[in-house]
Amino acid sequence: MQPKRKLSQNHTKKSISSGFFLLLLVGILLVIPAGVMSSTNTPVPLHILAVNDFHGQITAGQSYNGTPVGSIPILGAYLQDAVLRYGEENTIIALPGDMTGASPAESNLLLDEPAILFFNSFATGDWKNSATTNGSGVDVIATLGNHEFDRNLTELLRLINGGNGDTTITHLVDPYPGALFPVIAANVFDKETGDLLFEPYFIRMTDNIPVAFIGVVTIQTQEISMPGNVEHVTFTDEADAINAQVTNLQKQGIHSFVILAHEGGTQTAYDGPTRETGDLSGRIASITMRLNEDVDVVISAHTHEFTNQYLPNAGGKPTLVTQAYSYSKAYADINLTIDQESGDIIEKSATIVPAYENQDQGLQPDENAQELLDAVNRAVDPVISEVIATADIPLTRDLSENGESLLYDIGTDSMRWGMNSDIAIINIGALRADIPAGEVTTGMAYSVMPFHDQVYTIDLTGQQVKDLLNQQWNRTIRPDHLLQISGFSYSYDESRNQTDKVTSITFNGEDLMMNKNYTVATTDFLAAGGDGYTVMEEGVISGYGRLDVDIFIDYLKTLPSPIETRTGGRIYPTNISISGHE
């Protein structure tokens, strides 16, 4: 299942070239006076523009601090301006995973090909070009995120390697060229052969100095993806995978390492270049502190947060760790200085740059990206333009103090309605966009439910329902992805043991009966134990429904317009603070 690009031979050639360069340098040192040589050892600049968790956000609609940001014409304008200032030969665009998946309808309905075409445009100069030309364009390097596995493995490989396969969509570039840039992953293995699914690293020569880029995806991908989509692959520990590649590359004389890691953490945001101290926490912090002392930069992702901090690696040396929110809102502008003599990165700092729509480069949107977006809109408009409801208020995923959300209430109600079940349960993270006040279109519904999960009914006993609810606090996977419900209510005591926090469950005005079976509508993802909800796997599938988004659209059509606020009254905590990462 190897992709079409084989980088290992290139690595060998580059290593030989680097070795020849070092021998030549030794010869030069013998004949040039030391004072003259020191004056020519000019530090080499390298600039990395990092876009994490893009999620196919080619359209507008995102905001940062109440100001519109993002979309490919706006983000493209910022990136192109940075490339112009720094120079193509000194600039790399880095994508640490989730380029695709959980995307708005405009990208999702075209199987996220538009997202890849957008990043291809930096390598080729035009999104319509199907090949790179030597000496032109910007180097783009990517790794996988967990959402690259939202569709099956065959579709992932087609998305990266190109070709139309058996798809029936409109291909804006036909045949679809795939990613015209290296996609690397050092910890994703073919379960059958034991081989890496993709090349683990990419070597980028900068003024004859090799800089190694190593990619990894969160090891939790196995647990938070549809089981059928990852059944043929294995994910290994991120730090171990990185260190193994670093050790190998050090033997080739490489000492500059940049990691593209689809794993993240949280940190208090600030403006300006990297500060000496910060409060970064999360898995990416523990991973970074286990890395080889030669690792200089970790470009992180996955938690959709701000990150810009130095953390000590295993050798105690400062490693720059960045993350720039998500959904095309911003990018990390990373500035590196490489010492010509040692081949090591000697200076590093970053600034997280929001891609504002109404100021700076946002005032002159990128024309080529706008052309791509216009082509996308022409292709999908017939599918996404139908008005199915109206809303006087925004329908959002924002959680109340009780941990309930208006949009999740409507989403779970739609599944219970569509399956005629007793109750419905889905996980936070299943819905990926809010619906603004005004007309509600099919396109908005597709953006809310981009995974196109099939809805099942599962037979669970009352005891299993209680066990499932308690599992919200004793899982090790995505502990922030709690459950949203329909058809019943429950209360819990935060002070109780994490395996027994639920104190009561009410169904139809009476206590849920522990020995009685209840039909539970849910997605195929959650039914298979997704997000660590393994109790779901104990149930018996009793019904197969349509796709979640199709049920959702039909349900919205039945609601009185305008859609009004619902009263909630489903979850009764005594004390809780809830937040959701995506």
C-alpha positions in Angstrom: 0.0 0.0 0.0 2.9 2.4 -0.6 2.1 5.7 -2.2 3.5 6.6 -5.5 6.3 8.8 -4.1 9.4 6.9 -3.0 11.6 9.3 -1.1 14.2 6.9 0.2 16.3 7.0 -2.9 16.1 10.8 -2.9 17.3 10.7 0.7 20.3 8.6 -0.3 21.2 10.9 -3.1 20.9 13.9 -0.9 22.9 12.2 1.8 25.7 11.4 -0.7 25.5 15.0 -2.0 25.8 16.3 1.5 28.7 14.0 2.2 30.5 15.3 -0.9 29.8 18.8 0.2 31.4 18.2 3.6 34.5 16.7 2.0 34.8 19.7 -0.3 34.4 22.0 2.7 37.2 20.2 4.5 39.5 20.8 1.5 38.5 24.5 1.4 39.3 24.8 5.1 42.9 23.7 4.5 43.6 26.5 2.0 41.6 29.4 3.3 42.8 31.4 6.3 40.6 31.1 9.4 39.7 34.8 9.5 38.5 34.7 5.9 36.5 31.5 6.5 34.7 32.9 9.5 33.5 35.9 7.6 31.9 33.6 4.9 30.1 31.3 7.4 26.9 33.3 7.0 23.9 31.9 8.9 21.2 30.5 6.6 17.5 31.6 7.1 14.6 29.2 6.7 11.0 30.1 7.1 8.2 27.7 7.7 4.5 28.7 7.3 2.5 26.1 9.2 -1.2 25.5 8.7 -2.6 22.9 11.0 -6.1 21.3 11.1 -7.3 23.0 7.9 -10.2 20.6 7.6 -11.1 21.6 4.1 -12.1 25.1 5.3 -12.0 26.6 1.8 -15.0 28.9 2.5 -15.5 31.9 4.8 -17.5 31.8 8.0 -14.8 31.5 10.7 -14.0 34.3 13.2 -11.2 35.2 15.6 -11.8 37.6 18.4 -15.1 38.5 16.8 -13.4 39.4 13.4 -13.9 37.4 10.2 -10.9 35.2 9.3 -10.0 32.4 6.9 -11.1 30.9 3.6 -8.7 30.0 0.9 -8.6 33.4 -0.8 -7.8 35.1 2.5 -5.4 32.5 3.9 -3.8 32.2 0.4 -3.2 36.0 0.3 -1.4 35.9 3.7 0.7 32.9 2.7 1.6 34.2 -0.7 2.7 37.5 0.9 4.9 35.7 3.3 6.5 33.7 0.5 7.1 36.9 -1.5 8.8 38.5 1.5 11.0 35.5 2.4 11.6 34.1 -1.0 10.5 30.8 -2.5 13.9 29.1 -2.0 13.8 30.0 1.8 10.2 29.1 2.5 8.4 25.8 3.3 4.6 25.4 3.9 4.1 22.7 6.5 0.8 20.9 7.2 0.8 18.8 10.4 -2.4 16.8 9.7 -6.1 17.1 9.3 -5.8 18.9 6.0 -9.1 17.1 5.2 -12.0 15.5 7.0 -14.7 17.1 9.1 -15.0 19.6 6.3 -17.7 22.0 5.2 -20.0 20.9 2.4 -18.1 22.7 -0.3 -15.0 20.6 0.2 -16.6 17.5 1.7 -19.0 16.8 -1.2 -16.0 16.8 -3.5 -14.2 14.3 -1.3 -11.9 17.1 -0.1 -10.1 17.3 -3.4 -10.4 21.1 -3.3 -8.4 21.2 -0.1 -5.5 19.3 -1.7 -5.7 21.4 -4.9 -5.4 24.6 -2.8 -2.1 23.4 -1.2 -1.0 22.0 -4.6 -1.2 25.6 -5.9 1.7 26.7 -3.8 3.9 23.9 -5.3 2.8 24.4 -8.9 1.8 28.1 -9.0 -1.8 27.3 -10.1 -4.4 24.9 -8.7 -5.2 23.6 -12.2 -1.6 22.4 -12.8 -1.2 18.7 -12.4 2.6 18.6 -12.0 5.4 20.5 -10.3 8.1 22.2 -12.3 11.7 22.1 -11.1 12.9 25.4 -9.8 9.5 27.0 -9.3 6.9 26.9 -6.5 7.2 26.5 -2.8 8.0 23.3 -1.0 5.0 21.9 0.8 5.4 19.1 3.3 2.5 17.3 5.1 1.7 14.6 7.6 -1.5 12.7 8.3 -4.1 13.6 11.0 -6.7 11.4 12.4 -9.3 12.9 10.2 -7.4 11.8 7.1 -8.8 8.4 8.1 -12.5 9.6 8.1 -13.0 7.6 4.9 -11.6 4.2 4.1 -8.0 3.5 3.5 -8.5 3.1 -0.2 -9.9 6.6 -0.4 -7.1 8.0 1.7 -4.5 6.6 -0.6 -6.4 7.9 -3.7 -6.7 11.4 -2.1 -2.9 11.4 -1.6 -1.7 9.5 -4.6 -4.3 10.8 -7.2 -6.6 9.2 -9.7 -10.4 9.2 -9.9 -10.9 5.7 -8.7 -14.5 4.7 -8.6 -15.7 8.1 -7.4 -18.7 9.8 -9.1 -18.0 13.4 -8.1 -17.1 16.3 -10.3 -13.3 16.5 -10.5 -12.2 20.1 -10.9 -8.9 18.8 -12.2 -9.6 15.6 -14.2 -8.0 13.2 -13.6 -7.4 14.2 -10.0 -3.6 14.6 -9.5 -3.4 13.8 -5.8 -1.1 15.7 -3.4 1.8 17.1 -5.4 3.9 17.3 -2.3 5.4 14.7 0.1 3.1 13.3 2.8 5.1 11.7 5.6 4.2 9.5 8.6 6.7 7.7 10.8 4.3 5.8 13.0 1.6 4.4 10.7 2.2 0.8 9.6 0.5 -1.7 7.3 -0.8 -4.3 9.8 -0.3 -7.1 7.3 3.2 -6.4 6.0 4.6 -4.4 8.9 5.8 -1.7 6.4 5.3 2.0 6.9 2.3 3.2 5.0 4.1 6.4 4.0 7.7 7.5 4.0 8.7 8.6 7.5 10.6 11.8 6.6 11.5 14.2 3.9 14.9 15.9 3.6 14.9 19.5 2.4 18.3 20.9 1.3 18.7 24.6 2.3 22.0 26.0 0.9 23.3 22.4 0.8 22.4 22.0 4.5 20.0 19.1 5.0 16.9 19.7 7.2 14.9 16.7 8.1 11.1 16.8 8.4 9.5 13.9 10.3 5.8 13.3 10.5 3.6 11.5 13.1 -0.1 11.2 13.8 -1.6 10.8 17.3 -1.5 7.2 18.4 -5.1 7.7 19.5 -6.2 7.6 15.9 -6.9 3.9 16.3 -9.5 4.6 19.0 -11.1 7.8 17.6 -11.6 6.7 14.0 -14.2 4.4 12.5 -12.8 0.9 13.2 -13.3 -0.2 9.6 -11.2 2.7 8.4 -8.2 1.8 10.4 -8.4 -2.0 10.7 -5.5 -2.6 8.3 -3.1 -0.1 10.0 -1.3 0.2 13.3 -0.2 3.4 15.0 2.8 3.4 17.3 4.1 5.7 20.0 4.9 9.2 18.5 8.1 9.9 20.4 9.5 6.5 19.9 8.8 6.7 16.1 10.4 10.2 15.9 13.5 9.2 17.9 14.1 6.2 15.7 14.2 8.3 12.6 16.3 11.0 14.2 18.9 8.4 15.2 19.0 7.0 11.7 19.4 10.4 10.1 22.0 11.6 12.5 24.2 8.8 11.1 23.9 10.6 7.8 25.2 13.8 9.3 21.9 15.5 9.7 21.4 17.7 12.8 18.4 20.0 11.9 15.1 18.3 12.7 11.5 19.7 12.3 8.6 17.5 13.5 5.1 17.6 12.0 3.1 16.1 14.9 -0.7 15.7 14.7 -1.0 15.9 18.5 -1.4 18.9 20.7 -2.1 20.7 23.9 -3.5 23.9 25.3 -1.8 27.2 26.2 -2.8 30.8 27.0 -2.7 32.8 23.8 -0.7 36.0 23.3 0.5 38.2 20.4 4.0 38.5 19.1 7.1 36.3 18.9 7.7 33.3 21.1 8.1 34.0 24.8 10.6 32.3 27.0 8.0 30.8 29.3 4.4 29.7 29.0 1.8 27.3 30.4 1.6 24.7 27.6 0.1 21.4 28.8 -1.2 18.3 27.1 0.1 15.2 25.2 2.4 17.3 22.9 4.3 18.5 26.0 5.1 15.0 27.2 6.0 13.9 23.7 8.3 16.8 23.1 10.2 16.3 26.4 10.9 12.7 25.3 12.5 13.7 22.0 16.1 13.5 20.9 18.2 16.5 21.8 18.7 17.3 18.1 15.0 18.0 17.6 14.6 21.8 17.2 10.9 22.4 16.2 7.6 20.6 16.8 4.8 21.9 14.7 1.7 20.5 16.5 -2.0 20.2 15.8 -5.1 18.3 16.7 -6.4 20.4 19.7 -7.2 23.5 17.6 -5.4 25.7 20.1 -2.8 28.4 20.2 0.7 27.1 21.0 4.0 29.1 20.9 6.5 28.0 23.5 9.9 26.5 24.1 9.9 23.1 25.9 13.0 21.1 26.9 13.6 18.0 24.8 15.2 14.8 26.3 18.6 16.5 26.2 17.3 19.6 28.0 17.6 21.8 24.9 14.8 24.2 24.1 12.4 23.0 21.4 10.0 25.4 19.7 6.4 24.1 19.8 3.7 25.8 17.7 0.1 25.4 16.8 -2.1 28.0 15.0 -5.8 27.3 15.8 -7.7 25.6 13.0 -10.0 25.9 10.0 -7.8 28.4 8.1 -8.0 31.0 10.9 -4.3 31.5 11.2 -0.8 30.1 10.5 2.4 29.8 12.4 5.2 32.0 10.9 8.3 30.1 12.1 11.7 31.7 11.6 14.8 29.5 11.8 18.5 30.3 11.4 20.9 27.4 10.5 24.6 27.4 11.1 26.5 26.6 7.9 29.4 24.9 9.6 27.5 22.6 12.0 24.3 22.2 9.9 22.3 22.8 13.1 19.4 25.2 13.8 20.9 27.8 16.1 17.9 30.2 16.4 14.2 29.6 16.3 11.1 31.7 17.0 7.5 31.9 15.8 4.5 34.2 15.6 0.9 33.0 15.3 -0.6 35.2 12.5 -4.5 35.4 12.2 -5.7 35.6 8.6 -8.0 38.6 9.0 -10.5 39.1 6.2 -10.9 42.9 6.6 -7.3 44.0 7.2 -3.7 43.5 6.0 -3.4 40.9 3.2 -7.0 40.0 3.6 -8.0 43.1 1.7 -6.5 41.6 -1.4 -7.7 38.0 -1.6 -5.6 35.6 -3.6 -7.0 35.5 -7.1 -6.0 31.9 -7.9 -7.5 30.6 -4.7 -10.7 32.6 -5.4 -10.8 31.0 -8.9 -10.7 27.6 -7.2 -13.4 28.5 -4.7 -15.6 29.8 -7.6 -15.2 26.5 -9.4 -16.1 24.6 -6.2 -19.2 26.7 -5.7 -20.4 26.1 -9.3 -20.0 22.3 -8.8 -21.8 22.0 -5.5 -24.3 24.8 -5.5 -27.2 22.7 -6.8 -26.7 20.3 -3.8 -26.3 22.8 -1.0 -28.6 25.7 -1.8 -32.0 24.4 -0.9 -33.6 26.3 2.1 -35.0 23.8 4.5 -35.8 25.9 7.6 -35.3 29.3 9.2 -33.9 30.2 12.6 -34.3 33.5 14.6 -31.3 32.6 16.7 -28.0 30.9 16.0 -28.1 27.1 16.5 -24.8 26.5 18.1 -22.8 23.7 19.8 -22.0 26.0 22.7 -22.6 24.2 26.0 -24.7 25.5 28.8 -23.6 25.4 32.4 -25.4 22.0 32.5 -23.4 20.7 29.6 -26.2 20.8 27.0 -26.2 22.4 23.6 -29.1 23.6 21.4 -27.7 22.2 18.2 -26.8 18.8 19.9 -30.3 18.7 21.3 -31.7 19.1 17.8 -29.2 16.6 16.4 -30.0 13.8 18.9 -33.7 14.5 18.5 -33.4 14.0 14.8 -31.8 10.6 15.2 -34.5 9.5 17.7 -37.1 10.8 15.3 -35.6 9.1 12.3 -35.1 5.7 14.0 -38.3 5.8 16.1 -36.1 4.8 19.1 -36.6 5.2 22.8 -33.6 7.4 23.2 -30.6 8.8 21.2 -27.0 9.4 22.2 -24.1 10.9 20.3 -20.7 12.2 21.3 -19.5 15.8 21.4 -17.4 16.1 18.3 -20.0 14.5 16.1 -21.3 18.0 15.0 -18.7 20.2 13.3 -20.3 23.5 12.6 -22.9 25.9 13.9 -25.9 27.3 12.0 -26.3 31.1 12.0 -29.6 32.8 12.4 -31.6 33.2 9.2 -32.2 30.7 6.4 -31.0 27.2 7.0 -29.7 25.4 3.9 -28.8 21.9 3.0 -25.2 23.1 2.8 -25.3 24.2 6.4 -26.6 20.8 7.4 -23.8 19.0 5.5 -21.3 21.2 7.4 -22.9 20.3 10.7 -22.7 16.6 9.9 -19.7 16.1 7.6 -18.9 12.5 8.4 -21.9 11.0 6.8 -22.2 8.4 9.5 -24.9 5.8 9.2 -27.4 5.8 12.1 -28.1 2.6 13.9 -30.3 1.5 16.7 -28.6 -0.5 19.5 -30.4 -2.5 22.1 -29.0 -1.6 25.6 -30.3 -2.5 29.0 -30.9 0.3 31.5 -27.8 -0.8 33.4 -25.7 -0.6 30.2 -27.1 2.9 29.6 -26.0 3.9 33.1 -22.6 2.3 32.5 -22.2 4.2 29.2 -23.0 7.5 31.0 -20.5 6.7 33.7 -17.9 6.0 31.0 -17.8 9.7 30.3 -15.4 10.1 33.2 -13.4 6.9 33.2 -12.2 6.7 29.6 -8.7 7.4 28.6 -9.6 8.5 25.1 -10.9 12.0 24.4 -12.0 12.7 27.9 -13.5 16.0 26.8 -15.9 14.4 24.3 -18.8 13.8 26.6 -22.3 12.6 25.5 -25.3 14.5 24.3 -28.7 12.8 24.7 -32.4 12.8 23.7 -35.5 11.1 25.1 -34.3 10.9 28.7 -32.5 12.9 31.4 -30.0 12.1 34.1 -28.3 13.6 37.1 -24.8 13.0 38.5 -22.6 14.0 41.4 -19.2 15.3 40.4 -17.8 14.4 43.8 -18.5 10.7 43.5 -16.1 8.1 42.2 -15.5 8.4 38.5 -16.9 5.0 37.8 -20.2 5.8 39.6 -21.1 9.5 39.2 -24.6 9.0 37.7 -27.1 9.2 40.5 -30.4 8.9 38.6 -31.8 8.4 35.1 -35.4 9.3 34.1 -37.3 8.0 31.1 -40.9 9.0 30.4 -41.2 10.5 33.9 -40.0 7.3 35.6 -36.7 5.8 36.7 -34.9 3.9 33.9 -35.3 0.2 34.6 -32.0 -1.5 34.9 -33.1 -4.9 33.5 -35.2 -3.6 30.6 -34.0 -3.2 27.0 -34.1 0.2 25.4 -33.5 1.1 21.7 -30.7 3.7 21.4 -30.2 5.7 18.2 -26.6 6.5 17.5 -24.0 6.8 14.8 -22.0 3.9 13.5 -18.9 5.6 15.0 -20.2 5.5 18.5 -21.9 2.1 18.1 -18.4 0.7 17.4 -17.0 2.1 20.6 -15.6 5.3 19.2 -14.1 7.9 21.6 -13.5 5.1 24.1 -17.2 4.4 24.7 -16.7 0.6 24.7 -20.0 -0.1 26.5 -21.7 0.6 23.2 -20.1 -2.5 21.8 -22.0 -4.6 24.4 -25.3 -3.8 22.7 -27.0 -5.6 19.9 -27.6 -3.7 16.6 -31.4 -3.9 16.0 -31.8 -1.4 13.2 -30.0 0.2 10.3 -31.0 3.7 9.3 -30.0 6.3 6.7 -27.0 8.7 6.9 -27.1 11.1 9.8 -27.1 14.2 7.6 -30.1 12.9 5.5 -32.1 12.3 8.7 -31.1 15.7 10.0 -32.2 17.5 6.9 -35.6 15.8 6.8 -36.1 16.5 10.6 -35.3 20.2 10.2 -38.0 20.3 7.5 -40.6 19.1 10.0 -39.8 21.7 12.7 -41.9 24.8 13.0 -40.1 27.8 11.5 -38.4 29.8 12.9 -36.7 27.2 15.0 -36.8 28.3 18.7 -34.6 27.7 21.7 -35.4 24.4 23.5 -35.6 24.3 27.2 -32.9 21.7 27.8 -33.6 19.8 31.0 -31.6 16.7 30.0 -28.5 16.8 32.1 -28.3 17.8 35.8 -24.8 18.1 37.2 -24.0 19.3 40.6 -20.7 20.9 39.5 -18.9 20.6 36.2 -16.8 22.6 33.8 -17.0 21.3 30.2 -15.0 22.2 27.1 -14.8 20.5 23.7 -11.8 20.0 21.4 -12.3 18.8 17.9 
